[in-house]
Amino acid sequence: RRERRIVEATVVHALEGLPGELAGRYYPLYEMGEATKERLIMDHFLFKEGDRFLEAAGLNRDWPDARGLFHNEDKTFLVWVNEEDQLRIISMQPGADLQAVFARLARALGVLERRLAFARSERLGYLTSCPTNLGTAMRASVHVRLPGLTEEEIKTIARAHGLQVRGTHGEHTRAEGGVYDVSNRRRLGLAEVEAVRELAAGVRALLKAVD
């Protein structure tokens, strides 16, 4: 608990005074009402308590102590503190402008890398709680409506482009209204920009199959 609180204080200090559109406020989880939390979770802005696997790994200890959410005014830049990893940095927005989303993320990381020390291995890349995120530690994803395609057809096309498919609300959920969460599968052995390009190419292939 003590170490988690130190991480929270360090991150909150680093987030103070961010420039321009990145500027925002930190909201500790324990101060949020249940209705507010549920709304933020449904809108994909907030995490929820971990599943049985995270519980087994001890990542739910002392919940919700020293956990929280930082976001800017437009909720296009967010930081999750002490969820599965100590830090999860998110850039997001409605629409299809992946370049704008990636550029915002790069600007934010440019600032935060001067204020925080990230755990990184020369061989494995950035170190994360889940081994599947080793490497870039970046999950680039889009929500895309794919009417007329079966789930198996979608997954076949996605696999061919190095992508993975989840339900509307992420892992272990179902697609609602034909909306799927599509993201890069590879984190290790490629650069961040390559992951975004793979995602864009795969989504184009999925949309072409719909047409």
TISEKE-300072 format. One record per residue (C-alpha): residue number from 0; x, y, z; residue in one letter. Coordinates in steps of 0.5 Angstrom, whole numbers, plus 500, padded with zeros to 3 digits. Layout:
+-----+-----+-----+-----+------+
|  nr |   u |   v |   w | rest |
+-----+-----+-----+-----+------+
| NUM |   X |   Y |   Z |    A |
...
+-----+-----+-----+-----+------+
***
This chain:
+-----+-----+-----+-----+------+
|  nr |   u |   v |   w | rest |
+-----+-----+-----+-----+------+
|   0 | 500 | 500 | 500 |    R |
|   1 | 506 | 505 | 502 |    R |
|   2 | 509 | 504 | 495 |    E |
|   3 | 503 | 505 | 491 |    R |
|   4 | 501 | 511 | 495 |    R |
|   5 | 508 | 514 | 493 |    I |
|   6 | 507 | 512 | 486 |    V |
|   7 | 501 | 516 | 486 |    E |
|   8 | 504 | 522 | 489 |    A |
|   9 | 510 | 522 | 484 |    T |
|  10 | 505 | 521 | 478 |    V |
|  11 | 500 | 526 | 480 |    V |
|  12 | 506 | 531 | 481 |    H |
|  13 | 509 | 530 | 474 |    A |
|  14 | 502 | 531 | 471 |    L |
|  15 | 501 | 538 | 474 |    E |
|  16 | 502 | 544 | 470 |    G |
|  17 | 502 | 540 | 463 |    L |
|  18 | 501 | 544 | 457 |    P |
|  19 | 496 | 546 | 452 |    G |
|  20 | 490 | 541 | 451 |    E |
|  21 | 494 | 536 | 456 |    L |
|  22 | 492 | 540 | 462 |    A |
|  23 | 487 | 537 | 467 |    G |
|  24 | 486 | 534 | 474 |    R |
|  25 | 487 | 528 | 478 |    Y |
|  26 | 481 | 525 | 481 |    Y |
|  27 | 482 | 519 | 486 |    P |
|  28 | 478 | 513 | 486 |    L |
|  29 | 476 | 513 | 493 |    Y |
|  30 | 473 | 520 | 492 |    E |
|  31 | 468 | 518 | 486 |    M |
|  32 | 461 | 516 | 487 |    G |
|  33 | 458 | 510 | 484 |    E |
|  34 | 454 | 513 | 479 |    A |
|  35 | 460 | 517 | 477 |    T |
|  36 | 464 | 511 | 476 |    K |
|  37 | 459 | 507 | 473 |    E |
|  38 | 458 | 512 | 467 |    R |
|  39 | 466 | 513 | 466 |    L |
|  40 | 467 | 506 | 466 |    I |
|  41 | 461 | 505 | 461 |    M |
|  42 | 464 | 511 | 457 |    D |
|  43 | 471 | 508 | 457 |    H |
|  44 | 474 | 513 | 461 |    F |
|  45 | 475 | 509 | 467 |    L |
|  46 | 478 | 502 | 469 |    F |
|  47 | 474 | 498 | 474 |    K |
|  48 | 477 | 493 | 479 |    E |
|  49 | 481 | 487 | 476 |    G |
|  50 | 478 | 480 | 475 |    D |
|  51 | 480 | 474 | 478 |    R |
|  52 | 487 | 473 | 475 |    F |
|  53 | 489 | 480 | 477 |    L |
|  54 | 486 | 478 | 484 |    E |
|  55 | 490 | 472 | 484 |    A |
|  56 | 496 | 477 | 482 |    A |
|  57 | 495 | 481 | 488 |    G |
|  58 | 493 | 487 | 484 |    L |
|  59 | 487 | 488 | 487 |    N |
|  60 | 490 | 489 | 494 |    R |
|  61 | 487 | 495 | 498 |    D |
|  62 | 482 | 497 | 493 |    W |
|  63 | 481 | 503 | 491 |    P |
|  64 | 486 | 506 | 495 |    D |
|  65 | 492 | 510 | 491 |    A |
|  66 | 488 | 509 | 485 |    R |
|  67 | 485 | 514 | 480 |    G |
|  68 | 484 | 518 | 474 |    L |
|  69 | 487 | 524 | 471 |    F |
|  70 | 484 | 527 | 465 |    H |
|  71 | 484 | 533 | 461 |    N |
|  72 | 478 | 538 | 459 |    E |
|  73 | 475 | 534 | 453 |    D |
|  74 | 477 | 527 | 456 |    K |
|  75 | 482 | 526 | 450 |    T |
|  76 | 488 | 525 | 454 |    F |
|  77 | 487 | 520 | 460 |    L |
|  78 | 492 | 517 | 465 |    V |
|  79 | 490 | 511 | 470 |    W |
|  80 | 494 | 511 | 476 |    V |
|  81 | 495 | 504 | 479 |    N |
|  82 | 490 | 500 | 475 |    E |
|  83 | 494 | 493 | 473 |    E |
|  84 | 500 | 497 | 471 |    D |
|  85 | 502 | 503 | 475 |    Q |
|  86 | 501 | 508 | 470 |    L |
|  87 | 497 | 507 | 463 |    R |
|  88 | 497 | 513 | 459 |    I |
|  89 | 491 | 514 | 454 |    I |
|  90 | 490 | 518 | 448 |    S |
|  91 | 483 | 518 | 445 |    M |
|  92 | 477 | 521 | 441 |    Q |
|  93 | 471 | 520 | 437 |    P |
|  94 | 472 | 519 | 429 |    G |
|  95 | 478 | 516 | 425 |    A |
|  96 | 484 | 521 | 425 |    D |
|  97 | 489 | 516 | 428 |    L |
|  98 | 494 | 521 | 427 |    Q |
|  99 | 492 | 526 | 431 |    A |
| 100 | 491 | 521 | 437 |    V |
| 101 | 498 | 518 | 436 |    F |
| 102 | 501 | 525 | 436 |    A |
| 103 | 497 | 527 | 442 |    R |
| 104 | 500 | 521 | 445 |    L |
| 105 | 507 | 523 | 443 |    A |
| 106 | 507 | 530 | 446 |    R |
| 107 | 504 | 527 | 452 |    A |
| 108 | 510 | 522 | 453 |    L |
| 109 | 515 | 527 | 451 |    G |
| 110 | 513 | 531 | 457 |    V |
| 111 | 512 | 525 | 462 |    L |
| 112 | 519 | 522 | 460 |    E |
| 113 | 522 | 528 | 462 |    R |
| 114 | 519 | 528 | 469 |    R |
| 115 | 518 | 520 | 470 |    L |
| 116 | 523 | 514 | 470 |    A |
| 117 | 520 | 509 | 466 |    F |
| 118 | 522 | 501 | 467 |    A |
| 119 | 525 | 499 | 461 |    R |
| 120 | 529 | 493 | 459 |    S |
| 121 | 534 | 493 | 453 |    E |
| 122 | 532 | 486 | 451 |    R |
| 123 | 524 | 486 | 453 |    L |
| 124 | 522 | 494 | 452 |    G |
| 125 | 518 | 497 | 457 |    Y |
| 126 | 516 | 493 | 463 |    L |
| 127 | 509 | 491 | 464 |    T |
| 128 | 505 | 487 | 469 |    S |
| 129 | 502 | 483 | 463 |    C |
| 130 | 508 | 479 | 459 |    P |
| 131 | 503 | 480 | 453 |    T |
| 132 | 505 | 488 | 453 |    N |
| 133 | 512 | 488 | 454 |    L |
| 134 | 516 | 491 | 448 |    G |
| 135 | 512 | 498 | 446 |    T |
| 136 | 507 | 497 | 452 |    A |
| 137 | 502 | 500 | 447 |    M |
| 138 | 495 | 498 | 445 |    R |
| 139 | 492 | 502 | 439 |    A |
| 140 | 485 | 500 | 438 |    S |
| 141 | 479 | 503 | 435 |    V |
| 142 | 471 | 502 | 436 |    H |
| 143 | 469 | 500 | 429 |    V |
| 144 | 462 | 498 | 427 |    R |
| 145 | 462 | 491 | 422 |    L |
| 146 | 455 | 490 | 420 |    P |
| 147 | 454 | 483 | 416 |    G |
| 148 | 460 | 480 | 418 |    L |
| 149 | 460 | 474 | 423 |    T |
| 150 | 465 | 474 | 429 |    E |
| 151 | 469 | 468 | 426 |    E |
| 152 | 470 | 472 | 419 |    E |
| 153 | 472 | 479 | 423 |    I |
| 154 | 477 | 475 | 427 |    K |
| 155 | 480 | 471 | 421 |    T |
| 156 | 481 | 478 | 417 |    I |
| 157 | 484 | 481 | 424 |    A |
| 158 | 489 | 475 | 425 |    R |
| 159 | 491 | 476 | 418 |    A |
| 160 | 493 | 483 | 419 |    H |
| 161 | 496 | 482 | 426 |    G |
| 162 | 490 | 484 | 430 |    L |
| 163 | 486 | 482 | 436 |    Q |
| 164 | 478 | 483 | 437 |    V |
| 165 | 474 | 484 | 443 |    R |
| 166 | 467 | 486 | 445 |    G |
| 167 | 465 | 493 | 445 |    T |
| 168 | 467 | 494 | 453 |    H |
| 169 | 473 | 490 | 452 |    G |
| 170 | 476 | 483 | 454 |    E |
| 171 | 471 | 478 | 456 |    H |
| 172 | 465 | 482 | 453 |    T |
| 173 | 460 | 482 | 447 |    R |
| 174 | 460 | 486 | 441 |    A |
| 175 | 454 | 491 | 442 |    E |
| 176 | 450 | 493 | 436 |    G |
| 177 | 456 | 490 | 431 |    G |
| 178 | 461 | 495 | 435 |    V |
| 179 | 468 | 491 | 436 |    Y |
| 180 | 474 | 493 | 439 |    D |
| 181 | 480 | 492 | 434 |    V |
| 182 | 487 | 493 | 436 |    S |
| 183 | 494 | 491 | 435 |    N |
| 184 | 496 | 484 | 437 |    R |
| 185 | 504 | 485 | 437 |    R |
| 186 | 507 | 489 | 442 |    R |
| 187 | 514 | 486 | 442 |    L |
| 188 | 519 | 487 | 436 |    G |
| 189 | 516 | 493 | 433 |    L |
| 190 | 516 | 501 | 433 |    A |
| 191 | 510 | 504 | 436 |    E |
| 192 | 508 | 507 | 429 |    V |
| 193 | 509 | 501 | 426 |    E |
| 194 | 503 | 498 | 431 |    A |
| 195 | 499 | 504 | 429 |    V |
| 196 | 500 | 503 | 421 |    R |
| 197 | 498 | 495 | 422 |    E |
| 198 | 492 | 497 | 426 |    L |
| 199 | 490 | 502 | 420 |    A |
| 200 | 491 | 497 | 415 |    A |
| 201 | 487 | 492 | 418 |    G |
| 202 | 481 | 496 | 420 |    V |
| 203 | 481 | 498 | 412 |    R |
| 204 | 481 | 491 | 410 |    A |
| 205 | 475 | 490 | 415 |    L |
| 206 | 471 | 495 | 412 |    L |
| 207 | 472 | 493 | 405 |    K |
| 208 | 470 | 486 | 407 |    A |
| 209 | 463 | 490 | 410 |    V |
| 210 | 462 | 493 | 403 |    D |
+-----+-----+-----+-----+------+
***
